[in-house]
Amino acid sequence: MAILHFENDYLEGAHPLILQRLMQTNFEKTQGYGLDEYSDAAKAKIRTACSLPNADVWFLEGGTQTNATVIDGLLRSYQGVIAAQTGHINVHEAGAIETSGHKVIALPQRDGKLTAEDLTKYLESFDADSSRDHEVAPGMVYISHPTEYGTLYTKAELTKLSSVCRSRSIPLYLDGARLGYGLAADGTDVTLETIAQLCDVFYIGGTKVGALFGEAVVVTKPELLPHFFTIIKQHGALAAKGRILGIQFDTLFTDNLYFKISRDAIDAAMIIKNELRKKGYTFYLDSPTNQQFIIMEDTELERLEKTVGCSIWEKYDGTHTVIRLATSWATKKEDVEELLRQFRR
């Protein structure tokens, strides 16, 4: 049989409505670099969805480019960015932040999350260090929602982090590569408006949530990133055919499409989660999003990998491995059913 692919949430192309609009507008001539009417329309819809009428909105091509560009734009040459040890910029971006001259300052994580308590402890320790002028200064805080482990911040946790950052006048930046899946999850009290109120800069991921590619950066305080257009270009992240990004986000933010398709991924993931629990499988942690982490016996994993594509996350012990199964906006019901049949326990 063909391999069932659950390795990640960007295996498919784009939502059909996006492809349809790209075809409809294919021979139109518009201004480049995001200075077109489609990009303007998408920005207006995003501002409305965030309840931020004065925010700056920028479209970049990919998540790593976005993180590297935003972080370099926010920091001075002597500053670094604080992140959880498991944060994407610390473990899965090949040193992209460091190549721009900024250190990633890794702090302990709890279920993939950075806590206000650990952040405060680090900042107070830095301030009390008589040698701090010889060290990399903390210039901003990076988090992702969902985290690398599919977990979510609560409104209370975000509020505490935001309060610490604002008391220190350092920006709080949220990586939203999978933001749709976080906002659509059951039980969350964090909305797009919540993030817009508590974060200084964040991005709405498109690559993993229905777009061919593209991320929408929202700068809640435009004065934090002056000349950002030029900074984007310096990082090779400015698309000449910017209208391709604008059309995609204009489509995603029409009739709540972004949130509807995000919920489809959650529904598929919850079926997998509930059924595997019934079969007796143990989960590494409790993820309410489209990423599910299962502890597998190595011998069973060897058999499973012959028919199921998954991500090998980490070793659990000498005979067990943590794997990740990821659903997406396009996951098919029949693929979920066949996946569950491959778990024989």
C-alpha positions in Angstrom: 0.0 0.0 0.0 1.0 3.6 -0.4 2.6 5.4 2.5 0.2 7.4 4.7 1.7 10.8 5.2 1.4 12.4 8.6 4.9 13.8 8.9 3.9 17.5 9.0 1.2 20.0 8.1 2.6 21.4 4.9 2.6 18.3 2.7 -0.2 19.5 0.5 -0.4 22.5 -1.9 -3.0 25.1 -1.3 -6.7 25.4 -0.6 -8.7 25.2 -3.8 -10.2 28.6 -3.3 -6.7 30.1 -3.3 -5.8 28.3 -6.5 -9.0 29.4 -8.1 -8.3 33.1 -7.3 -4.7 32.8 -8.4 -5.9 31.5 -11.8 -8.6 34.2 -12.1 -6.0 36.9 -11.5 -3.1 35.3 -13.3 -2.9 37.7 -16.3 -3.7 40.9 -14.3 -0.9 43.4 -14.1 -0.4 44.9 -10.6 2.3 46.8 -8.7 5.0 44.6 -7.2 6.4 44.1 -3.7 3.0 44.0 -2.0 1.9 47.4 -3.2 -1.1 46.0 -5.0 -4.9 46.2 -4.3 -5.1 42.5 -3.2 -2.4 43.0 -0.6 -4.2 46.1 0.6 -7.4 44.2 0.9 -5.8 41.4 2.8 -4.1 43.8 5.2 -7.4 45.5 5.9 -9.1 42.2 6.7 -6.3 41.1 9.0 -6.5 44.4 10.9 -10.2 44.0 11.3 -9.8 40.4 12.5 -7.1 41.6 15.1 -9.1 44.7 16.1 -6.0 46.7 15.3 -6.9 49.4 12.8 -3.5 51.0 13.0 -1.3 48.0 12.9 1.3 47.4 10.2 0.9 44.2 8.2 3.6 42.7 6.0 3.7 39.5 3.9 6.8 37.4 3.9 7.5 34.1 2.1 8.4 31.6 4.8 8.6 31.1 8.6 12.4 31.0 9.0 12.7 34.1 6.8 10.1 35.8 8.9 11.7 34.9 12.3 15.1 36.0 11.1 13.9 39.2 9.6 11.7 40.3 12.5 14.2 39.4 15.2 17.1 41.2 13.4 14.8 44.2 12.9 13.9 44.4 16.6 17.3 43.9 18.1 20.4 46.0 18.4 23.8 44.5 17.5 24.6 43.7 21.1 21.3 42.1 22.0 19.9 38.5 21.9 16.5 36.9 21.9 15.1 34.9 24.8 13.4 31.6 23.9 12.4 28.3 25.4 15.1 25.6 25.0 12.7 23.8 22.7 11.8 27.0 20.8 11.8 26.7 17.0 14.5 29.3 16.6 16.7 27.5 19.0 16.4 23.9 17.6 14.9 23.9 14.1 16.2 26.9 12.1 19.8 25.9 11.5 21.2 28.9 13.3 19.3 31.4 11.1 19.1 33.8 14.0 22.8 33.5 14.9 23.9 34.2 11.3 22.4 37.7 11.7 24.6 38.2 14.7 22.1 37.6 17.5 22.4 35.0 20.2 19.4 32.8 21.1 19.3 32.9 24.9 17.6 29.6 25.8 15.7 29.2 29.0 14.0 26.2 30.6 10.7 25.0 29.0 7.6 23.5 30.6 5.6 21.5 28.0 7.3 23.6 25.4 6.4 26.9 27.0 8.4 29.7 28.5 7.1 30.9 31.8 6.9 34.4 33.3 8.6 33.1 36.4 11.7 31.8 34.6 11.8 34.9 32.4 11.7 37.1 35.5 14.4 35.1 37.2 16.7 35.3 34.2 16.2 39.1 33.8 16.8 39.8 37.4 19.9 37.6 37.4 21.2 39.5 34.3 20.6 42.9 36.0 22.4 41.8 39.1 25.5 40.5 37.2 28.4 43.0 37.5 29.8 41.6 34.3 26.6 42.1 32.2 28.3 44.7 30.0 30.5 41.8 28.7 27.5 39.7 27.9 24.8 39.5 25.3 21.9 41.7 26.5 18.3 40.3 26.4 16.5 42.5 23.8 13.3 40.6 23.2 11.3 37.5 24.0 10.3 34.8 21.4 7.4 32.3 21.9 5.3 30.2 19.6 1.7 29.4 19.7 1.2 26.5 19.4 4.6 25.4 20.7 6.9 22.8 19.2 5.0 20.2 21.3 1.5 21.3 20.1 0.7 22.9 23.5 -0.9 26.3 24.0 -0.5 29.3 26.2 -3.4 30.3 28.3 -4.6 33.9 28.3 -3.3 34.2 31.9 0.2 32.9 30.9 0.4 35.3 27.9 -0.7 38.1 30.1 2.0 37.4 32.7 4.7 37.2 29.9 3.5 40.4 28.3 3.5 42.2 31.7 7.1 41.1 32.3 8.2 42.3 28.9 6.4 45.6 29.1 7.8 46.3 32.5 11.3 45.9 31.0 10.4 47.6 27.7 11.4 44.6 25.6 9.2 43.3 22.8 7.2 40.1 23.0 7.2 38.3 19.6 4.9 35.4 18.8 5.7 32.9 16.1 2.3 31.9 14.6 3.4 29.4 12.0 0.5 27.1 13.2 -1.6 29.9 14.7 -4.8 28.8 13.1 -4.6 25.4 14.8 -4.0 27.0 18.1 -7.0 29.4 17.8 -9.3 26.5 16.6 -8.4 24.1 19.5 -10.9 23.1 22.1 -10.7 24.8 25.5 -8.4 27.7 24.5 -9.2 31.1 25.9 -6.7 32.8 23.5 -8.1 34.6 20.5 -6.5 36.6 17.7 -7.6 39.7 19.5 -5.9 38.5 22.7 -2.6 38.0 20.9 -2.9 41.4 19.3 -3.4 43.0 22.7 -0.6 41.2 24.5 2.1 40.8 21.8 4.1 43.6 20.2 4.8 41.6 17.0 3.3 38.3 15.8 2.7 36.5 12.6 -0.2 34.6 11.2 1.1 31.4 9.5 -0.2 30.6 6.0 2.3 28.0 4.8 1.0 25.4 7.3 -2.6 26.6 7.2 -3.9 26.5 3.6 -1.6 28.7 1.6 1.0 27.7 -1.0 3.4 29.7 1.1 3.5 32.9 3.0 3.2 34.5 6.5 1.5 37.7 7.6 3.5 39.7 10.1 1.4 42.0 12.3 3.3 44.8 14.0 1.0 46.1 16.7 3.3 49.1 17.4 4.6 50.2 14.0 7.3 52.4 15.6 9.1 49.2 16.8 10.0 48.3 13.2 10.7 51.5 11.2 11.9 51.0 7.6 10.8 47.4 7.8 10.2 47.2 4.1 13.9 47.8 3.5 14.8 45.3 6.3 12.6 42.6 4.6 14.4 43.2 1.3 17.8 43.1 3.0 16.9 39.6 4.2 15.8 38.4 0.8 12.3 38.0 2.0 10.5 40.6 -0.2 8.5 39.0 -3.0 8.6 40.9 -6.2 5.2 39.3 -7.1 3.8 40.3 -3.8 0.2 40.1 -5.0 0.6 36.3 -4.8 0.9 36.6 -1.1 -1.9 39.2 -0.9 -4.3 37.1 -2.8 -3.7 34.1 -0.6 -4.3 36.0 2.7 -7.2 37.9 1.2 -8.8 34.5 0.5 -8.0 33.0 3.8 -9.5 35.9 5.7 -12.7 36.0 3.6 -15.7 34.3 5.3 -13.6 32.9 8.1 -11.9 30.4 5.8 -8.7 30.4 7.8 -10.5 29.4 11.0 -12.8 26.9 9.4 -10.0 24.9 7.7 -7.9 25.1 10.9 -10.8 23.4 12.8 -10.8 20.6 10.2 -7.3 19.7 11.2 -8.2 19.8 14.9 -11.2 17.5 14.3 -9.0 14.9 12.5 -6.3 15.1 15.2 -8.9 14.5 18.0 -10.2 11.4 16.3 -6.6 10.1 16.1 -6.0 11.0 19.7 -9.2 9.5 21.1 -9.0 6.3 19.2 -5.3 5.6 20.0 -6.0 6.2 23.6 -8.7 3.5 23.4 -6.2 1.2 21.9 -3.9 1.7 24.9 -1.3 4.0 23.5 0.5 6.5 25.7 0.9 10.1 24.7 4.1 12.1 25.6 2.0 15.1 26.6 -1.5 16.3 26.2 -1.7 18.4 23.0 -5.1 20.0 22.0 -3.8 20.9 18.5 -3.0 19.2 15.2 0.2 17.7 16.5 0.0 14.5 18.5 3.0 12.9 20.2 2.9 9.2 20.9 5.3 7.0 22.8 6.1 3.9 20.6 7.9 0.7 21.3 10.9 0.7 18.9 10.0 -2.7 17.4 6.4 -1.6 16.7 7.7 1.7 15.3 9.9 -0.2 12.8 6.8 -2.0 11.5 4.6 1.1 11.5 7.1 3.1 9.4 6.7 0.7 6.5 3.2 2.2 6.0 3.0 5.4 7.9 5.1 8.5 7.5 5.6 10.2 10.9 8.2 12.5 12.5 10.7 11.0 14.9 10.7 13.5 17.7 13.0 12.1 20.4 14.1 9.0 22.3 12.0 8.3 25.3 14.1 5.5 26.8 16.2 2.6 25.6 13.3 0.8 23.9 10.8 3.6 23.2 10.7 6.6 20.9 8.4 9.6 20.8 6.8 10.2 17.3 4.7 13.0 16.0 1.6 12.6 13.9 0.5 15.9 12.3 -2.9 16.6 10.6 -3.5 19.5 8.4 -6.4 21.6 6.9 -6.5 19.0 4.0 -6.3 15.7 6.0 -8.8 13.2 4.5 -11.2 11.1 6.6 -10.2 7.9 4.8 -6.5 8.5 5.6 -7.3 8.9 9.3 -9.3 5.7 9.2 -6.5 3.8 7.5 -3.9 5.3 9.9 -5.8 4.0 12.9 -6.0 0.5 11.3 -2.2 0.5 11.1 -2.0 0.9 14.9 -2.8 -2.7 15.7 -2.7 -2.7 19.5 
